[in-house]
Every structure is written in C-alpha cells, then in structure tokens.
Amino acid sequence: MTKELMQQAARNLKKAVPLMLKHQIPTTPTNYALWYAYVGEQTPALNKQLDIIVEQYQTCPPVNSELLYREFVSDPVELDVIDMRQNLEAMATELSQSLKDTNLDATQFQTRIDSNFDKLNRIEEEGVSLEKVLGLVRNLVKESDDIRSSTEFFTGQLSKAQQEIEALKLQLKQSEKDVLFDALTGILNRRAFDDDFKGILNQSPDGTCLILVDIDHFKAFNDNYGHQLGDQVLKAVAKRLSEACRDGVKIYRYGGEEFAVLLPNNQLRTARHLAEAMRRSLEKVSLKDRRKDTRINNITASFGVAQWQPSMTHAQLIEQADKLLYEAKRLGRNRVMPISS
C-alpha cells in the first residue's frame, strides 16, 4: 500500500469510528468494514440504504449490518460457513504448497542455468571439447523441460481451484441465505429475530414495539387438508403480513405457525393499529385445496402487542407480548390484544 493510500485509510477510519459510536454500532470486524466503506463514499447504494436504516432505527440492527456487508463489502468466500471455509482453506494450502514447490523448482533451475552458463563462459578460456558443449546444451534443455512441467502443473491446479472456488461461492450464497431466512416462507427466521431483537434493545430501545402473531387453529389445517396445504397457509400468511411491513418494520417466522413483528421508534397505539390492519388483511386470504376441490376462506390469526418499557428485560417484553397473544386466543381468537392503547 502506498503512503497516500495508507493516509486515506487512516482518515476513513477516523471518520468511521465516531459514526459507529454515535449510532451505537458494536465494534465488530464486520461493522468496521461496513462503516469504513460508508465513509469512503465509493458505493452510493450502500450509503443510501445505510442512511435509511439508521433513520428508521437510530442504529443499524445486526441483521441489516450483516446483509449490507454481504451485498456491498464482502467476498462470499470470507463468510463464516464452516465446512466451505475448510474446503477453501485446504485448497489455499494446497495451492500455496504448489506455488512454493514451483518457486523452489524455479530457483533450482536458475542455479543450474547459472552454473551451466559459467561453464559455457569458460569454453574459450579452457578449450572445452564439442562433446562437452553438447552435454551442457542437453542439460539446459532437460532442465527447461523440468521447469516447464512444474509450471504447467501449477497452472493446471490453479485453473481447477478457480473453478472449484466459483462453485463454492454459489453454494455459500445459498447457505448464507439459509442462515437468516426461513426456507419455507422466505421471510427472516428466528435466528435473525434474536440478533435484531437483542441488537435493537441494547442500542436503541426507546419506542420499540413487538407484535406476536399466531395462526388460529393451524393444527386443523394440517389434520383436515394435509401438511402440504398447511405449508401453503404459512406461505400465504407470511406474504400477507410482509406486505404490511414498511418504514423499518420487519417480520420474522418465530416458530411453527407463529410470527414476530418488530417496530422501531413507535408507539403502542401505532403498533396496535398495524396489528389490526394485519388481522383484517388475513381474513381476506383464500386458498384452494386442489385435492378436495374446495376453497379455504377461514384463515385468521391472533395478535399480542407490547411496547418496551425502561424497566423491562428482553425476556419480559417477549413475555408481555406472548401473554397478550394467549389472552386473544382465550377470548375467542381472531383479535388483537390489548383491546385499546
């Protein structure tokens, strides 16, 4: 790295660190790299998305940080997918050793060349026979073949490794998606929820609301229509709930037939109104059971809505939303609790 580049890197780092502190961004390698890229202003799309996220959350939740890092900063090979990383590391080790071997062969070849040329230089001085000259030439030809074979072998390995790395990158991309997204519904999964929930409440908890959603009588769908239609219900509900999520509101598959919705910087009244809009929207969902040639129009869900209070722990906020969800179930389902805010 040139002196100018090093100075620019230092200036960017000095800009990035205060911004991270201001927005309560954890000091992890991923976040350092993300905010370093942000202050460098080389990727307008990254800066635009990060600005929007910070405006919505007053910070950048862990899942958002990781997804932005993957999209704009990282090489997929760098991501922590253990088995594939081991494959890549083993490949790199093999290539490194091959390169060392090739370099060693080249060094030995250079030494032999120098020795043979020294002998050729002494021909005029010492009067070497033609047979000896031809012997020196034969040695040069043989050693040239040896180094060419070694180089060709390494080049072949490198080409093969590049193809394997490209294939691994494709697998990594899919594996990364699986880590944060639910395979069935395509929305964020429980791991993503845990990361975001912890991150938001640790960094910018004021006004955070949580909605827990549970599909009513979901077991009956599986029992009466089969698991395949049950999966269709889950996908349809996830899609309809996702359509209502705007302005930083995020939805997660919390587990089974249950979903969680996180609302940053909101009031309980706003969160309850959103839950009510979601509830009414689900009542309009209609699915066709092709096996029985019937249409399913009775999909509903119950909602529990809670807002973080300064005295609450993470577990207490979830417990409060869960308690209200079960109260909605007890009162007859297909409703939002609390009744008012």
Steps between C-alpha positions, in 0.01 A plus 500: 500500500637842405544778754203691352273196526608439859425862588157476335427178688589671828275796419208268417547305821502825701166590338348153542567450872316814625201414280489149645510642852230756419263232368595244766640254247686205661871499423518177301720437192190488279376836627845660468517387137144616430543848645847537349337440161223746591733793577705417190188593294597268216166313497202739488247214527659387829495853644137552398382175659703554817365855538143373473559224756663737751214747460248224569675332792739769632760225459567213259362167628734199476310327220493817290874545556575144397284516187650835393849362564429198283347703219746788479822418684590136533615230267270201564807284560568702816168414662498264791350179365721248673509205262547711193762715666692184583483395136625837388775505761614151401502606137699812583752292695538261210546784253748671730705184526487453123617856454785444745597184316489682168705787638751251644524329161549837335772596749679171446462543124653849520792363701558228242471749213757727666733205552467384140552850364809535717629183336412633154682826576813303576492318165722753325738521793540126561441349154205270582425216255192502273363197683513689830328803346220278367471348849450845649233580241321171573497590871349840421225342286416238766485752781285732285258210450495434874411859593240516221334181630499635854349831388238327284401281796454803725308690232267202459444482875430872515246480220324206666499679835346811347215290359447334838502836677231633267286196574555548873402865473164399356449254783606761754249747364218251551630395842522864614136550403401189694671633812272804531190412298231241553512244218122453475365855520803698381478749788763553771531214749528460877876546500459831319234604751722417797788701352286803414298492821811491715677760285213751498424471871870531590561801276180695433209353698277808541167453325568140399179299466458127451206323339464124535265332251364145516285340228169385647419127493808425290508135608155457347631607159765228514258238634216577257689594185852358542838655569544616143205736531620592849823619340299702249317668790831592664634648175179692431489644854870596488449673165193693617667608826817603313300724268396709802858552623642839401723774642741271683238253624635143463328163517651166605381142515524454873426128507240257366189702413616803700645824363666800663494861382749761625413870483776749583426852630125454528217534745282217630197661332674494159612139549151396599350669193749314280408170666132573441566577133692172471216309666241639259729431204539133597121457508504561122753224425352218293670175398381213284534139609548328164463150645148568626423775251395730781603852598635593844368837614525472877861599563535726804763580761527638853734785595676613817655849500748634757727803532840507667516684830824619666462247782454204263751227414503341155318195634233711669406678178454165323311365801266802496421458129458124543263549795282736294505257206364220718240735643383563143477123451307458826249768403408324175794551258517725193563810708767740616594549864507736679155613391606865518816697560 
